[in-house]
């Protein structure tokens, strides 16, 4: 049986839709395998920006700064 592919944005949309239908935040977070803090972050982004807020945010600027300042990189 092949793995079921999932898109992060689609999963966030399903999460918010079920939340708006009245399901409990803690139950949904447990089912989706995320923390309540992450669940509230997703919901707050939806309330503030609508569906556009559920898209992944670019990290290009952060990555550029980390590469510029090599002392910021984690050392293992």
Protein Blocks (a to p, Z undefined) as FASTA:
>chain_A
ZZddddfklmmmmmmmmmmnopafklmmmmnopafklmmmmmmmmmmnommlmpccdfkl
mmmmmmmmmmlpccZZ
